[in-house]
């Protein structure tokens, strides 16, 4: 059975017992700034991994597929 957790109204499914933690706003903004000029950004989606950028940049265990953050 999958375990579900909501952070800021976004649904996360816990994988292998990993629980997502929301990063501080400052760190999220740094990630968003890096993504804003990335050639893989299309609207609000990362075309490299398919994730929604605003969600991916706010979770502590996520990382950029290009290693930028």
mmJSON file of the N, C-alpha and C atoms, coordinates in Angstrom:
{"data_MODEL":{"atom_site":{
"group_PDB":["ATOM","ATOM","ATOM","ATOM","ATOM","ATOM","ATOM","ATOM","ATOM","ATOM","ATOM","ATOM","ATOM","ATOM","ATOM","ATOM","ATOM","ATOM","ATOM","ATOM","ATOM","ATOM","ATOM","ATOM","ATOM","ATOM","ATOM","ATOM","ATOM","ATOM","ATOM","ATOM","ATOM","ATOM","ATOM","ATOM","ATOM","ATOM","ATOM","ATOM","ATOM","ATOM","ATOM","ATOM","ATOM","ATOM","ATOM","ATOM","ATOM","ATOM","ATOM","ATOM","ATOM","ATOM","ATOM","ATOM","ATOM","ATOM","ATOM","ATOM","ATOM","ATOM","ATOM","ATOM","ATOM","ATOM","ATOM","ATOM","ATOM","ATOM","ATOM","ATOM","ATOM","ATOM","ATOM","ATOM","ATOM","ATOM","ATOM","ATOM","ATOM","ATOM","ATOM","ATOM","ATOM","ATOM","ATOM","ATOM","ATOM","ATOM","ATOM","ATOM","ATOM","ATOM","ATOM","ATOM","ATOM","ATOM","ATOM","ATOM","ATOM","ATOM","ATOM","ATOM","ATOM","ATOM","ATOM","ATOM","ATOM","ATOM","ATOM","ATOM","ATOM","ATOM","ATOM","ATOM","ATOM","ATOM","ATOM","ATOM","ATOM","ATOM","ATOM","ATOM","ATOM","ATOM","ATOM","ATOM","ATOM","ATOM","ATOM","ATOM","ATOM","ATOM","ATOM","ATOM","ATOM","ATOM","ATOM","ATOM","ATOM","ATOM","ATOM","ATOM","ATOM","ATOM","ATOM","ATOM","ATOM","ATOM","ATOM","ATOM","ATOM","ATOM","ATOM","ATOM","ATOM","ATOM","ATOM","ATOM","ATOM","ATOM","ATOM","ATOM","ATOM","ATOM","ATOM","ATOM","ATOM","ATOM","ATOM","ATOM","ATOM","ATOM","ATOM","ATOM","ATOM","ATOM","ATOM","ATOM","ATOM","ATOM","ATOM","ATOM","ATOM","ATOM","ATOM","ATOM","ATOM","ATOM","ATOM","ATOM","ATOM","ATOM","ATOM","ATOM","ATOM","ATOM","ATOM","ATOM","ATOM","ATOM","ATOM","ATOM","ATOM","ATOM","ATOM"],
"id":[1,2,3,4,5,6,7,8,9,10,11,12,13,14,15,16,17,18,19,20,21,22,23,24,25,26,27,28,29,30,31,32,33,34,35,36,37,38,39,40,41,42,43,44,45,46,47,48,49,50,51,52,53,54,55,56,57,58,59,60,61,62,63,64,65,66,67,68,69,70,71,72,73,74,75,76,77,78,79,80,81,82,83,84,85,86,87,88,89,90,91,92,93,94,95,96,97,98,99,100,101,102,103,104,105,106,107,108,109,110,111,112,113,114,115,116,117,118,119,120,121,122,123,124,125,126,127,128,129,130,131,132,133,134,135,136,137,138,139,140,141,142,143,144,145,146,147,148,149,150,151,152,153,154,155,156,157,158,159,160,161,162,163,164,165,166,167,168,169,170,171,172,173,174,175,176,177,178,179,180,181,182,183,184,185,186,187,188,189,190,191,192,193,194,195,196,197,198,199,200,201,202,203,204,205,206,207],
"type_symbol":["N","C","C","N","C","C","N","C","C","N","C","C","N","C","C","N","C","C","N","C","C","N","C","C","N","C","C","N","C","C","N","C","C","N","C","C","N","C","C","N","C","C","N","C","C","N","C","C","N","C","C","N","C","C","N","C","C","N","C","C","N","C","C","N","C","C","N","C","C","N","C","C","N","C","C","N","C","C","N","C","C","N","C","C","N","C","C","N","C","C","N","C","C","N","C","C","N","C","C","N","C","C","N","C","C","N","C","C","N","C","C","N","C","C","N","C","C","N","C","C","N","C","C","N","C","C","N","C","C","N","C","C","N","C","C","N","C","C","N","C","C","N","C","C","N","C","C","N","C","C","N","C","C","N","C","C","N","C","C","N","C","C","N","C","C","N","C","C","N","C","C","N","C","C","N","C","C","N","C","C","N","C","C","N","C","C","N","C","C","N","C","C","N","C","C","N","C","C","N","C","C","N","C","C","N","C","C"],
"label_atom_id":["N","CA","C","N","CA","C","N","CA","C","N","CA","C","N","CA","C","N","CA","C","N","CA","C","N","CA","C","N","CA","C","N","CA","C","N","CA","C","N","CA","C","N","CA","C","N","CA","C","N","CA","C","N","CA","C","N","CA","C","N","CA","C","N","CA","C","N","CA","C","N","CA","C","N","CA","C","N","CA","C","N","CA","C","N","CA","C","N","CA","C","N","CA","C","N","CA","C","N","CA","C","N","CA","C","N","CA","C","N","CA","C","N","CA","C","N","CA","C","N","CA","C","N","CA","C","N","CA","C","N","CA","C","N","CA","C","N","CA","C","N","CA","C","N","CA","C","N","CA","C","N","CA","C","N","CA","C","N","CA","C","N","CA","C","N","CA","C","N","CA","C","N","CA","C","N","CA","C","N","CA","C","N","CA","C","N","CA","C","N","CA","C","N","CA","C","N","CA","C","N","CA","C","N","CA","C","N","CA","C","N","CA","C","N","CA","C","N","CA","C","N","CA","C","N","CA","C","N","CA","C","N","CA","C","N","CA","C","N","CA","C"],
"label_alt_id":[null,null,null,null,null,null,null,null,null,null,null,null,null,null,null,null,null,null,null,null,null,null,null,null,null,null,null,null,null,null,null,null,null,null,null,null,null,null,null,null,null,null,null,null,null,null,null,null,null,null,null,null,null,null,null,null,null,null,null,null,null,null,null,null,null,null,null,null,null,null,null,null,null,null,null,null,null,null,null,null,null,null,null,null,null,null,null,null,null,null,null,null,null,null,null,null,null,null,null,null,null,null,null,null,null,null,null,null,null,null,null,null,null,null,null,null,null,null,null,null,null,null,null,null,null,null,null,null,null,null,null,null,null,null,null,null,null,null,null,null,null,null,null,null,null,null,null,null,null,null,null,null,null,null,null,null,null,null,null,null,null,null,null,null,null,null,null,null,null,null,null,null,null,null,null,null,null,null,null,null,null,null,null,null,null,null,null,null,null,null,null,null,null,null,null,null,null,null,null,null,null,null,null,null,null,null,null],
"label_comp_id":["UNK","UNK","UNK","UNK","UNK","UNK","UNK","UNK","UNK","UNK","UNK","UNK","UNK","UNK","UNK","UNK","UNK","UNK","UNK","UNK","UNK","UNK","UNK","UNK","UNK","UNK","UNK","UNK","UNK","UNK","UNK","UNK","UNK","UNK","UNK","UNK","UNK","UNK","UNK","UNK","UNK","UNK","UNK","UNK","UNK","UNK","UNK","UNK","UNK","UNK","UNK","UNK","UNK","UNK","UNK","UNK","UNK","UNK","UNK","UNK","UNK","UNK","UNK","UNK","UNK","UNK","UNK","UNK","UNK","UNK","UNK","UNK","UNK","UNK","UNK","UNK","UNK","UNK","UNK","UNK","UNK","UNK","UNK","UNK","UNK","UNK","UNK","UNK","UNK","UNK","UNK","UNK","UNK","UNK","UNK","UNK","UNK","UNK","UNK","UNK","UNK","UNK","UNK","UNK","UNK","UNK","UNK","UNK","UNK","UNK","UNK","UNK","UNK","UNK","UNK","UNK","UNK","UNK","UNK","UNK","UNK","UNK","UNK","UNK","UNK","UNK","UNK","UNK","UNK","UNK","UNK","UNK","UNK","UNK","UNK","UNK","UNK","UNK","UNK","UNK","UNK","UNK","UNK","UNK","UNK","UNK","UNK","UNK","UNK","UNK","UNK","UNK","UNK","UNK","UNK","UNK","UNK","UNK","UNK","UNK","UNK","UNK","UNK","UNK","UNK","UNK","UNK","UNK","UNK","UNK","UNK","UNK","UNK","UNK","UNK","UNK","UNK","UNK","UNK","UNK","UNK","UNK","UNK","UNK","UNK","UNK","UNK","UNK","UNK","UNK","UNK","UNK","UNK","UNK","UNK","UNK","UNK","UNK","UNK","UNK","UNK","UNK","UNK","UNK","UNK","UNK","UNK"],
"label_asym_id":["A","A","A","A","A","A","A","A","A","A","A","A","A","A","A","A","A","A","A","A","A","A","A","A","A","A","A","A","A","A","A","A","A","A","A","A","A","A","A","A","A","A","A","A","A","A","A","A","A","A","A","A","A","A","A","A","A","A","A","A","A","A","A","A","A","A","A","A","A","A","A","A","A","A","A","A","A","A","A","A","A","A","A","A","A","A","A","A","A","A","A","A","A","A","A","A","A","A","A","A","A","A","A","A","A","A","A","A","A","A","A","A","A","A","A","A","A","A","A","A","A","A","A","A","A","A","A","A","A","A","A","A","A","A","A","A","A","A","A","A","A","A","A","A","A","A","A","A","A","A","A","A","A","A","A","A","A","A","A","A","A","A","A","A","A","A","A","A","A","A","A","A","A","A","A","A","A","A","A","A","A","A","A","A","A","A","A","A","A","A","A","A","A","A","A","A","A","A","A","A","A","A","A","A","A","A","A"],
"label_entity_id":["1","1","1","1","1","1","1","1","1","1","1","1","1","1","1","1","1","1","1","1","1","1","1","1","1","1","1","1","1","1","1","1","1","1","1","1","1","1","1","1","1","1","1","1","1","1","1","1","1","1","1","1","1","1","1","1","1","1","1","1","1","1","1","1","1","1","1","1","1","1","1","1","1","1","1","1","1","1","1","1","1","1","1","1","1","1","1","1","1","1","1","1","1","1","1","1","1","1","1","1","1","1","1","1","1","1","1","1","1","1","1","1","1","1","1","1","1","1","1","1","1","1","1","1","1","1","1","1","1","1","1","1","1","1","1","1","1","1","1","1","1","1","1","1","1","1","1","1","1","1","1","1","1","1","1","1","1","1","1","1","1","1","1","1","1","1","1","1","1","1","1","1","1","1","1","1","1","1","1","1","1","1","1","1","1","1","1","1","1","1","1","1","1","1","1","1","1","1","1","1","1","1","1","1","1","1","1"],
"label_seq_id":[1,1,1,2,2,2,3,3,3,4,4,4,5,5,5,6,6,6,7,7,7,8,8,8,9,9,9,10,10,10,11,11,11,12,12,12,13,13,13,14,14,14,15,15,15,16,16,16,17,17,17,18,18,18,19,19,19,20,20,20,21,21,21,22,22,22,23,23,23,24,24,24,25,25,25,26,26,26,27,27,27,28,28,28,29,29,29,30,30,30,31,31,31,32,32,32,33,33,33,34,34,34,35,35,35,36,36,36,37,37,37,38,38,38,39,39,39,40,40,40,41,41,41,42,42,42,43,43,43,44,44,44,45,45,45,46,46,46,47,47,47,48,48,48,49,49,49,50,50,50,51,51,51,52,52,52,53,53,53,54,54,54,55,55,55,56,56,56,57,57,57,58,58,58,59,59,59,60,60,60,61,61,61,62,62,62,63,63,63,64,64,64,65,65,65,66,66,66,67,67,67,68,68,68,69,69,69],
"pdbx_PDB_ins_code":[null,null,null,null,null,null,null,null,null,null,null,null,null,null,null,null,null,null,null,null,null,null,null,null,null,null,null,null,null,null,null,null,null,null,null,null,null,null,null,null,null,null,null,null,null,null,null,null,null,null,null,null,null,null,null,null,null,null,null,null,null,null,null,null,null,null,null,null,null,null,null,null,null,null,null,null,null,null,null,null,null,null,null,null,null,null,null,null,null,null,null,null,null,null,null,null,null,null,null,null,null,null,null,null,null,null,null,null,null,null,null,null,null,null,null,null,null,null,null,null,null,null,null,null,null,null,null,null,null,null,null,null,null,null,null,null,null,null,null,null,null,null,null,null,null,null,null,null,null,null,null,null,null,null,null,null,null,null,null,null,null,null,null,null,null,null,null,null,null,null,null,null,null,null,null,null,null,null,null,null,null,null,null,null,null,null,null,null,null,null,null,null,null,null,null,null,null,null,null,null,null,null,null,null,null,null,null],
"Cartn_x":[0.849,0.0,0.889,0.597,1.4,0.976,1.962,1.717,1.702,0.707,0.548,0.712,1.386,1.576,1.32,0.731,0.469,1.36,2.033,2.844,2.39,1.955,1.456,0.395,-0.445,-1.527,-1.097,0.163,0.655,0.753,0.227,0.209,1.544,2.173,3.405,3.159,3.721,3.662,5.032,5.066,6.332,6.894,8.148,8.821,9.877,9.821,10.811,10.998,9.921,9.985,10.537,10.868,11.384,10.204,10.305,9.255,9.753,9.013,9.477,9.395,10.389,10.396,10.501,9.724,9.766,10.994,11.714,12.901,12.507,13.439,13.177,12.982,12.175,11.857,13.098,14.134,15.366,16.012,16.077,16.696,15.849,14.535,13.634,13.861,13.98,14.175,15.483,16.532,17.819,17.642,16.954,16.713,15.861,14.81,13.933,14.688,15.581,16.376,17.275,17.855,18.698,17.854,16.688,15.812,15.283,15.126,14.498,15.269,16.58,17.37,17.807,17.27,17.657,16.987,17.73,17.141,16.115,16.101,15.143,13.815,13.709,12.47,11.497,10.337,9.256,8.022,7.623,6.547,6.954,6.22,6.561,7.036,7.464,7.881,9.36,10.064,11.433,11.334,11.754,11.635,12.688,13.681,14.701,14.147,13.39,12.87,11.343,10.658,9.203,8.52,9.29,8.713,8.171,7.246,6.763,7.822,8.406,9.563,9.265,8.121,7.81,7.691,7.313,7.215,8.594,9.299,10.601,11.588,11.58,12.533,12.228,11.047,10.674,10.899,11.294,11.435,12.908,13.216,14.611,15.379,14.765,15.519,15.583,14.954,15.005,16.293,16.681,17.865,17.651,18.42,18.354,18.946,18.274,18.812,20.088,20.363,21.585,22.666,22.375,23.34,23.566,22.616,22.768,22.458,21.72,21.45,21.188],
"Cartn_y":[-1.181,0.0,1.237,2.186,3.403,4.387,5.094,6.101,7.463,8.268,9.57,10.672,11.731,12.892,14.14,15.156,16.42,17.507,18.254,19.395,20.574,21.623,22.817,22.448,21.493,21.097,20.221,19.799,18.938,17.517,16.577,15.18,14.516,13.898,13.144,11.71,10.781,9.385,9.033,8.544,8.184,6.953,7.041,5.951,5.377,4.094,3.417,4.115,4.599,5.221,6.636,7.209,8.567,9.526,10.424,11.409,12.76,13.399,14.689,15.79,16.65,17.827,19.045,20.064,21.295,22.092,22.575,23.39,24.798,25.523,26.928,27.732,28.779,29.594,30.11,30.478,30.995,29.96,28.729,27.661,27.314,27.337,27.096,28.165,29.42,30.516,30.378,29.936,29.711,28.667,27.579,26.527,27.041,27.782,28.324,29.285,30.089,31.016,30.265,29.174,28.352,27.751,27.245,26.625,27.645,28.875,29.875,30.095,29.887,30.086,28.775,27.68,26.364,26.092,25.553,25.249,24.108,23.341,22.238,22.69,23.964,24.481,24.839,24.247,24.535,24.835,26.103,26.565,26.234,25.402,25.042,23.597,23.01,21.605,21.512,20.591,20.267,19.171,19.476,18.489,17.386,17.584,16.553,15.404,15.738,14.688,14.606,15.639,15.624,16.138,16.633,17.107,18.529,18.855,20.219,20.956,21.974,22.646,23.201,23.838,24.436,23.392,22.182,21.102,20.514,20.163,19.519,20.392,21.691,22.584,22.785,22.403,22.641,21.443,20.304,19.086,18.795,18.487,18.346,17.225,16.093,14.981,14.994,15.973,16.07,16.759,16.492,17.148,17.379,18.304,18.625,17.47,17.034,15.944,16.342,17.634,18.13,18.471,18.254,18.504,19.971,20.819,22.264,22.67,21.852,22.072,20.742],
"Cartn_z":[0.0,0.0,0.0,-0.877,-0.943,0.137,0.649,1.664,0.993,1.287,0.642,1.679,1.274,2.131,1.296,1.905,1.223,1.804,0.925,1.331,0.486,1.139,0.443,-0.597,-0.274,-1.169,-2.336,-2.364,-3.439,-2.906,-3.658,-3.243,-3.579,-2.564,-2.746,-2.312,-3.034,-2.642,-2.083,-0.85,-0.229,-0.93,-1.28,-1.964,-1.029,-0.806,0.043,1.385,1.961,3.27,3.285,2.127,2.075,2.2,3.146,3.331,2.818,1.929,1.402,2.451,2.421,3.277,2.38,2.692,1.903,2.3,1.308,1.538,1.971,2.596,2.92,1.631,1.709,0.534,-0.188,0.565,-0.048,-0.963,-0.493,-1.281,-2.506,-2.338,-3.473,-4.534,-4.108,-5.062,-5.825,-5.153,-5.829,-6.937,-6.619,-7.612,-8.772,-8.44,-9.49,-10.408,-9.821,-10.623,-11.6,-11.144,-12.017,-13.144,-12.801,-13.8,-14.824,-14.399,-15.271,-16.578,-16.552,-17.773,-18.417,-17.945,-18.464,-19.815,-20.78,-22.083,-22.035,-20.941,-20.812,-20.196,-19.791,-19.21,-20.323,-20.283,-21.243,-20.414,-20.395,-19.514,-18.078,-17.393,-16.011,-15.89,-17.004,-17.027,-17.388,-16.722,-17.109,-18.165,-19.381,-20.456,-20.346,-19.503,-19.291,-18.45,-17.399,-16.509,-16.483,-17.002,-17.045,-15.793,-14.857,-13.598,-13.706,-12.808,-12.659,-11.837,-12.414,-11.819,-10.432,-10.254,-8.951,-7.852,-8.218,-7.227,-6.966,-8.031,-7.885,-7.115,-7.366,-6.696,-5.218,-4.768,-3.373,-2.453,-3.017,-2.224,-1.953,-0.691,-0.278,-0.977,-1.252,-1.825,-3.358,-3.991,-5.45,-5.892,-7.136,-7.701,-9.181,-9.712,-11.126,-11.939,-13.008,-13.814,-14.559,-14.627,-15.27,-14.241,-12.965,-11.899,-11.562,-11.947,-11.71,-10.278,-9.555,-8.135,-7.449],
"occupancy":[1.0,1.0,1.0,1.0,1.0,1.0,1.0,1.0,1.0,1.0,1.0,1.0,1.0,1.0,1.0,1.0,1.0,1.0,1.0,1.0,1.0,1.0,1.0,1.0,1.0,1.0,1.0,1.0,1.0,1.0,1.0,1.0,1.0,1.0,1.0,1.0,1.0,1.0,1.0,1.0,1.0,1.0,1.0,1.0,1.0,1.0,1.0,1.0,1.0,1.0,1.0,1.0,1.0,1.0,1.0,1.0,1.0,1.0,1.0,1.0,1.0,1.0,1.0,1.0,1.0,1.0,1.0,1.0,1.0,1.0,1.0,1.0,1.0,1.0,1.0,1.0,1.0,1.0,1.0,1.0,1.0,1.0,1.0,1.0,1.0,1.0,1.0,1.0,1.0,1.0,1.0,1.0,1.0,1.0,1.0,1.0,1.0,1.0,1.0,1.0,1.0,1.0,1.0,1.0,1.0,1.0,1.0,1.0,1.0,1.0,1.0,1.0,1.0,1.0,1.0,1.0,1.0,1.0,1.0,1.0,1.0,1.0,1.0,1.0,1.0,1.0,1.0,1.0,1.0,1.0,1.0,1.0,1.0,1.0,1.0,1.0,1.0,1.0,1.0,1.0,1.0,1.0,1.0,1.0,1.0,1.0,1.0,1.0,1.0,1.0,1.0,1.0,1.0,1.0,1.0,1.0,1.0,1.0,1.0,1.0,1.0,1.0,1.0,1.0,1.0,1.0,1.0,1.0,1.0,1.0,1.0,1.0,1.0,1.0,1.0,1.0,1.0,1.0,1.0,1.0,1.0,1.0,1.0,1.0,1.0,1.0,1.0,1.0,1.0,1.0,1.0,1.0,1.0,1.0,1.0,1.0,1.0,1.0,1.0,1.0,1.0,1.0,1.0,1.0,1.0,1.0,1.0],
"B_iso_or_equiv":[0.0,0.0,0.0,0.0,0.0,0.0,0.0,0.0,0.0,0.0,0.0,0.0,0.0,0.0,0.0,0.0,0.0,0.0,0.0,0.0,0.0,0.0,0.0,0.0,0.0,0.0,0.0,0.0,0.0,0.0,0.0,0.0,0.0,0.0,0.0,0.0,0.0,0.0,0.0,0.0,0.0,0.0,0.0,0.0,0.0,0.0,0.0,0.0,0.0,0.0,0.0,0.0,0.0,0.0,0.0,0.0,0.0,0.0,0.0,0.0,0.0,0.0,0.0,0.0,0.0,0.0,0.0,0.0,0.0,0.0,0.0,0.0,0.0,0.0,0.0,0.0,0.0,0.0,0.0,0.0,0.0,0.0,0.0,0.0,0.0,0.0,0.0,0.0,0.0,0.0,0.0,0.0,0.0,0.0,0.0,0.0,0.0,0.0,0.0,0.0,0.0,0.0,0.0,0.0,0.0,0.0,0.0,0.0,0.0,0.0,0.0,0.0,0.0,0.0,0.0,0.0,0.0,0.0,0.0,0.0,0.0,0.0,0.0,0.0,0.0,0.0,0.0,0.0,0.0,0.0,0.0,0.0,0.0,0.0,0.0,0.0,0.0,0.0,0.0,0.0,0.0,0.0,0.0,0.0,0.0,0.0,0.0,0.0,0.0,0.0,0.0,0.0,0.0,0.0,0.0,0.0,0.0,0.0,0.0,0.0,0.0,0.0,0.0,0.0,0.0,0.0,0.0,0.0,0.0,0.0,0.0,0.0,0.0,0.0,0.0,0.0,0.0,0.0,0.0,0.0,0.0,0.0,0.0,0.0,0.0,0.0,0.0,0.0,0.0,0.0,0.0,0.0,0.0,0.0,0.0,0.0,0.0,0.0,0.0,0.0,0.0,0.0,0.0,0.0,0.0,0.0,0.0],
"pdbx_formal_charge":[null,null,null,null,null,null,null,null,null,null,null,null,null,null,null,null,null,null,null,null,null,null,null,null,null,null,null,null,null,null,null,null,null,null,null,null,null,null,null,null,null,null,null,null,null,null,null,null,null,null,null,null,null,null,null,null,null,null,null,null,null,null,null,null,null,null,null,null,null,null,null,null,null,null,null,null,null,null,null,null,null,null,null,null,null,null,null,null,null,null,null,null,null,null,null,null,null,null,null,null,null,null,null,null,null,null,null,null,null,null,null,null,null,null,null,null,null,null,null,null,null,null,null,null,null,null,null,null,null,null,null,null,null,null,null,null,null,null,null,null,null,null,null,null,null,null,null,null,null,null,null,null,null,null,null,null,null,null,null,null,null,null,null,null,null,null,null,null,null,null,null,null,null,null,null,null,null,null,null,null,null,null,null,null,null,null,null,null,null,null,null,null,null,null,null,null,null,null,null,null,null,null,null,null,null,null,null],
"auth_seq_id":[1,1,1,2,2,2,3,3,3,4,4,4,5,5,5,6,6,6,7,7,7,8,8,8,9,9,9,10,10,10,11,11,11,12,12,12,13,13,13,14,14,14,15,15,15,16,16,16,17,17,17,18,18,18,19,19,19,20,20,20,21,21,21,22,22,22,23,23,23,24,24,24,25,25,25,26,26,26,27,27,27,28,28,28,29,29,29,30,30,30,31,31,31,32,32,32,33,33,33,34,34,34,35,35,35,36,36,36,37,37,37,38,38,38,39,39,39,40,40,40,41,41,41,42,42,42,43,43,43,44,44,44,45,45,45,46,46,46,47,47,47,48,48,48,49,49,49,50,50,50,51,51,51,52,52,52,53,53,53,54,54,54,55,55,55,56,56,56,57,57,57,58,58,58,59,59,59,60,60,60,61,61,61,62,62,62,63,63,63,64,64,64,65,65,65,66,66,66,67,67,67,68,68,68,69,69,69],
"auth_comp_id":["UNK","UNK","UNK","UNK","UNK","UNK","UNK","UNK","UNK","UNK","UNK","UNK","UNK","UNK","UNK","UNK","UNK","UNK","UNK","UNK","UNK","UNK","UNK","UNK","UNK","UNK","UNK","UNK","UNK","UNK","UNK","UNK","UNK","UNK","UNK","UNK","UNK","UNK","UNK","UNK","UNK","UNK","UNK","UNK","UNK","UNK","UNK","UNK","UNK","UNK","UNK","UNK","UNK","UNK","UNK","UNK","UNK","UNK","UNK","UNK","UNK","UNK","UNK","UNK","UNK","UNK","UNK","UNK","UNK","UNK","UNK","UNK","UNK","UNK","UNK","UNK","UNK","UNK","UNK","UNK","UNK","UNK","UNK","UNK","UNK","UNK","UNK","UNK","UNK","UNK","UNK","UNK","UNK","UNK","UNK","UNK","UNK","UNK","UNK","UNK","UNK","UNK","UNK","UNK","UNK","UNK","UNK","UNK","UNK","UNK","UNK","UNK","UNK","UNK","UNK","UNK","UNK","UNK","UNK","UNK","UNK","UNK","UNK","UNK","UNK","UNK","UNK","UNK","UNK","UNK","UNK","UNK","UNK","UNK","UNK","UNK","UNK","UNK","UNK","UNK","UNK","UNK","UNK","UNK","UNK","UNK","UNK","UNK","UNK","UNK","UNK","UNK","UNK","UNK","UNK","UNK","UNK","UNK","UNK","UNK","UNK","UNK","UNK","UNK","UNK","UNK","UNK","UNK","UNK","UNK","UNK","UNK","UNK","UNK","UNK","UNK","UNK","UNK","UNK","UNK","UNK","UNK","UNK","UNK","UNK","UNK","UNK","UNK","UNK","UNK","UNK","UNK","UNK","UNK","UNK","UNK","UNK","UNK","UNK","UNK","UNK","UNK","UNK","UNK","UNK","UNK","UNK"],
"auth_asym_id":["A","A","A","A","A","A","A","A","A","A","A","A","A","A","A","A","A","A","A","A","A","A","A","A","A","A","A","A","A","A","A","A","A","A","A","A","A","A","A","A","A","A","A","A","A","A","A","A","A","A","A","A","A","A","A","A","A","A","A","A","A","A","A","A","A","A","A","A","A","A","A","A","A","A","A","A","A","A","A","A","A","A","A","A","A","A","A","A","A","A","A","A","A","A","A","A","A","A","A","A","A","A","A","A","A","A","A","A","A","A","A","A","A","A","A","A","A","A","A","A","A","A","A","A","A","A","A","A","A","A","A","A","A","A","A","A","A","A","A","A","A","A","A","A","A","A","A","A","A","A","A","A","A","A","A","A","A","A","A","A","A","A","A","A","A","A","A","A","A","A","A","A","A","A","A","A","A","A","A","A","A","A","A","A","A","A","A","A","A","A","A","A","A","A","A","A","A","A","A","A","A","A","A","A","A","A","A"],
"auth_atom_id":["N","CA","C","N","CA","C","N","CA","C","N","CA","C","N","CA","C","N","CA","C","N","CA","C","N","CA","C","N","CA","C","N","CA","C","N","CA","C","N","CA","C","N","CA","C","N","CA","C","N","CA","C","N","CA","C","N","CA","C","N","CA","C","N","CA","C","N","CA","C","N","CA","C","N","CA","C","N","CA","C","N","CA","C","N","CA","C","N","CA","C","N","CA","C","N","CA","C","N","CA","C","N","CA","C","N","CA","C","N","CA","C","N","CA","C","N","CA","C","N","CA","C","N","CA","C","N","CA","C","N","CA","C","N","CA","C","N","CA","C","N","CA","C","N","CA","C","N","CA","C","N","CA","C","N","CA","C","N","CA","C","N","CA","C","N","CA","C","N","CA","C","N","CA","C","N","CA","C","N","CA","C","N","CA","C","N","CA","C","N","CA","C","N","CA","C","N","CA","C","N","CA","C","N","CA","C","N","CA","C","N","CA","C","N","CA","C","N","CA","C","N","CA","C","N","CA","C","N","CA","C","N","CA","C","N","CA","C","N","CA","C"],
"pdbx_PDB_model_num":[1,1,1,1,1,1,1,1,1,1,1,1,1,1,1,1,1,1,1,1,1,1,1,1,1,1,1,1,1,1,1,1,1,1,1,1,1,1,1,1,1,1,1,1,1,1,1,1,1,1,1,1,1,1,1,1,1,1,1,1,1,1,1,1,1,1,1,1,1,1,1,1,1,1,1,1,1,1,1,1,1,1,1,1,1,1,1,1,1,1,1,1,1,1,1,1,1,1,1,1,1,1,1,1,1,1,1,1,1,1,1,1,1,1,1,1,1,1,1,1,1,1,1,1,1,1,1,1,1,1,1,1,1,1,1,1,1,1,1,1,1,1,1,1,1,1,1,1,1,1,1,1,1,1,1,1,1,1,1,1,1,1,1,1,1,1,1,1,1,1,1,1,1,1,1,1,1,1,1,1,1,1,1,1,1,1,1,1,1,1,1,1,1,1,1,1,1,1,1,1,1,1,1,1,1,1,1]
}}}
